Amino acid sequence: MKVEKVPVAVLVSGRGTNLQALIDACDQPDYPARIVKVISNVPDVAALDRAAAAGIPTVVVSHKHRSRDDFERALVAELEGVSWVALAGFMRLLTNTFLSAFPGRVLNIHPSLLPAFPGTHAVAQALSAGVTQAGCTVHFVDAGLDSGPILCQGSCAVHEDDNEDRLAERILKLEHALYPMALRWAVEGRVFVEGGVARAVIREGEKRWWVETD
């Protein structure tokens, strides 16, 4: 059976490993989304190379030398026909100038168990705090700092000999599994927010909480 593929855009700023996970998922015939554009606010990043290698149109919309409103209006202008937006390592806070164009249709993935450790260097924050569990969160984007309703999370133990690189690599494995699953829920219309809390219609074999098993 042919699956209708919903047009999605991905915003990036760096390596694009989560972008690659979404590209790989969208390549599957039964996956209900297709990435129609990748936008970076930074030129010459690896994420743009990943998109180009997959035949996905790319554009750079620099945030430099323009106001936040002008930057976000320029982003919106590039996203005509897009139904959902996924942030994948996009290192800019978005305001209602952008979010009002995609109400309730912007997702992000963050390398911590939100609401703990929002913002940059989340893995280093977790190690400095001495936590025993770390992980990642897929959440809806609002105008705050990683403060939108939580859709799903994955956790892993923090080992005694962990450094930032080792822990970040294990968290990334969780991210690469969770993000395509969460985007599937979104484009299939299986997620909603009530009273600031995200809900999802879960099918057999799916789960909102993943635990590292390796």
HUURWO-V7028 format. One record per pair of residues at least 24 apart in sequence whose ideal C-beta (glycine too) atoms are under 8 Angstrom apart, sorted by the first residue. I is the first residue (numbers start at 1). J is the second residue. D is the distance in Angstrom with one decimal. If there is no record, write none. Layout:
((I J D) (I J D))
//
This chain:
((3 29 6.8) (3 30 5.4) (3 31 7.1) (3 32 5.3) (4 32 6.7) (5 31 7.4) (5 32 6.0) (5 33 5.8) (5 34 4.0) (6 32 6.0) (6 33 5.0) (6 34 7.3) (6 83 5.0) (6 84 6.6) (6 187 4.0) (7 33 7.8) (7 34 6.2) (7 36 4.5) (7 81 5.8) (7 82 5.3) (7 83 5.4) (7 84 8.0) (8 33 4.7) (8 34 6.8) (8 35 5.5) (8 36 6.8) (8 82 6.6) (8 83 6.7) (8 84 4.8) (8 85 7.2) (8 86 6.1) (8 183 6.9) (8 187 6.8) (9 35 7.1) (9 36 6.3) (9 37 4.7) (9 38 7.2) (9 39 6.5) (9 78 7.9) (9 79 5.3) (9 82 4.5) (9 84 7.8) (9 85 5.3) (9 86 7.4) (10 35 5.7) (10 37 7.8) (10 38 5.0) (10 39 7.5) (10 51 7.8) (10 85 7.6) (10 86 4.9) (10 87 7.6) (10 88 5.3) (11 38 7.8) (11 39 5.2) (11 40 7.5) (11 41 7.6) (11 75 7.4) (11 85 6.5) (11 86 7.4) (11 87 5.1) (11 88 7.1) (11 90 4.0) (12 38 6.1) (12 39 7.2) (12 40 4.9) (12 45 6.7) (12 47 3.8) (12 48 7.4) (12 88 5.4) (12 89 5.6) (12 90 5.8) (13 40 6.1) (13 41 5.8) (13 42 5.1) (13 45 6.6) (13 47 7.5) (13 89 5.5) (13 90 5.2) (13 91 4.2) (13 92 7.3) (14 42 7.3) (14 45 5.4) (14 46 7.1) (14 47 6.2) (14 89 4.6) (14 91 7.2) (15 45 7.2) (15 46 4.8) (15 47 6.3) (15 89 6.7) (16 45 7.0) (16 46 5.5) (16 47 2.7) (16 48 7.6) (16 49 7.9) (16 50 4.6) (16 51 7.4) (16 88 6.6) (16 89 6.7) (17 89 7.7) (17 172 6.1) (17 175 7.8) (17 176 6.9) (18 88 4.0) (18 89 6.3) (18 109 5.8) (18 175 5.7) (18 176 6.7) (18 179 5.5) (19 47 5.1) (19 50 5.7) (19 51 6.8) (19 88 4.6) (19 89 7.6) (20 50 5.2) (20 176 8.0) (21 175 7.3) (21 176 3.9) (21 177 7.9) (21 179 5.9) (21 180 5.8) (22 86 6.4) (22 88 6.8) (22 179 6.3) (22 180 5.8) (22 183 6.5) (23 50 6.7) (23 51 7.4) (23 54 4.9) (23 56 7.2) (24 180 7.7) (25 180 3.6) (25 183 7.4) (25 184 7.6) (27 54 7.8) (31 180 7.5) (31 184 6.7) (32 184 6.1) (32 187 5.1) (32 188 5.6) (33 84 7.3) (33 183 5.9) (33 184 7.1) (33 187 4.6) (36 81 7.2) (36 82 6.4) (37 78 6.7) (37 79 7.0) (37 82 7.0) (39 75 6.4) (39 78 5.8) (39 79 7.7) (41 71 7.6) (41 90 7.2) (41 91 7.5) (41 92 5.8) (42 91 7.9) (47 88 7.3) (47 89 7.0) (63 92 5.9) (68 95 6.4) (68 97 7.3) (69 95 7.6) (69 97 5.1) (72 97 4.1) (72 98 4.0) (73 97 6.4) (76 101 4.6) (83 187 6.9) (84 183 7.1) (84 186 5.6) (84 187 5.8) (86 179 7.3) (86 183 5.9) (87 141 6.5) (88 179 7.4) (91 120 7.5) (93 143 7.6) (93 145 6.5) (94 141 6.2) (94 143 7.0) (95 143 5.3) (96 143 5.8) (99 141 6.7) (99 142 7.0) (99 143 6.4) (104 140 6.7) (104 193 6.4) (105 186 7.5) (106 140 6.8) (106 141 4.1) (107 138 6.2) (107 139 7.2) (107 140 6.4) (107 141 6.7) (107 151 7.2) (107 179 7.9) (107 182 6.4) (107 183 6.6) (107 186 6.2) (108 138 7.3) (108 139 5.9) (108 140 7.9) (108 141 5.0) (108 146 7.2) (108 148 7.3) (109 136 6.1) (109 137 7.1) (109 138 5.1) (109 139 8.0) (109 175 5.4) (109 178 7.0) (109 179 4.9) (109 182 7.8) (110 136 6.5) (110 137 5.1) (110 139 6.8) (110 146 5.0) (111 135 7.9) (111 136 5.1) (111 168 6.7) (111 171 5.0) (111 172 7.7) (111 175 6.8) (112 136 6.9) (112 137 6.6) (112 146 8.0) (113 137 6.2) (113 153 5.8) (113 155 6.2) (114 139 6.2) (114 146 5.7) (114 147 7.9) (114 150 6.0) (114 153 7.7) (115 146 7.8) (115 147 7.2) (118 145 4.9) (118 146 3.7) (118 147 6.8) (119 145 5.5) (119 146 6.6) (123 164 5.2) (123 167 5.4) (123 168 4.7) (123 171 6.6) (124 164 5.2) (126 158 7.0) (126 167 7.3) (127 158 7.1) (127 162 6.7) (127 163 7.6) (127 164 6.2) (127 167 6.6) (131 158 6.0) (132 157 6.7) (132 158 5.5) (133 157 6.3) (133 158 6.5) (134 158 5.3) (134 167 6.0) (134 171 6.2) (135 171 6.3) (135 174 6.2) (136 171 5.3) (136 174 5.2) (136 175 4.7) (136 178 6.4) (138 178 5.5) (138 179 6.0) (138 182 4.1) (139 198 7.4) (140 193 6.3) (140 198 6.1) (149 193 5.0) (149 196 5.9) (149 197 5.9) (149 198 3.8) (150 198 5.9) (151 182 5.3) (151 185 7.4) (151 191 6.2) (151 198 4.7) (151 200 6.4) (151 208 7.3) (152 178 5.7) (152 181 7.2) (152 182 5.4) (152 200 7.2) (152 207 7.8) (152 208 4.3) (152 209 7.0) (152 210 7.5) (153 178 7.6) (153 208 7.2) (153 209 5.8) (153 210 7.3) (154 178 5.2) (154 209 7.4) (154 210 3.7) (154 211 7.2) (154 212 7.1) (155 209 7.5) (155 210 7.2) (155 211 5.5) (155 212 6.8) (156 211 7.5) (156 212 3.6) (157 212 7.0) (170 212 6.2) (170 214 7.8) (173 212 7.4) (173 214 7.7) (174 210 5.9) (174 212 6.3) (177 210 6.5) (178 210 6.2) (181 206 6.5))
//
